[in-house]
Amino acid sequence: METLRPGGDDLRCTSCGGAQRARDLDRMLWCDGCVALARARARRIGLLSGVVVAAGLASWIYLVQRPSAMLIGGWIGAVLATLWLVARAATELSYGVLRARWRSGSSWSIRAAPGRSRHSR
Ligand SMILES: [Zn+2]
C-alpha cells in the first residue's frame, strides 16, 4: 500500500501511485490527472446514459403517443430536457461511484501513467 507521511511534502496519488506534492492532491489524495480522467469517464457514462434514456423516451413518444404536428415541439423539448437531466445526474452519480469504489487493480480504477496523460478534449 501507499505510504503517507503526514506533514511531508511528497505524497503518492492513491489512484495512479505517482508521487505528488501534497498541495497538488485533493482530499481523497488523487492527483489532477486522475481527477480529470475520472471526470472524463464519468462524462462519457453520463452522456451515454442520457442518450439511451432519451432515445427510449423518444421511441415511446413516437410509437405510443403518436404526437401530432402541433405538439411535436413540446415532445422534442421533453426529450431534450430528459437527455440533459439524465446526463447530468448520471455524470455526478458515476463520478461518485468511480471515486468511491476505487480499488487497486479493479476495473473501476483510473489509471493515469505519470507524465503520459491521455486527455480527450
Ligand atoms: Zn494520480
Residues whose N, C-alpha, C, O or C-beta is under 5 A from the ligand:
A	BS01	ZN	C13 S15 C16 G17 C31 C34
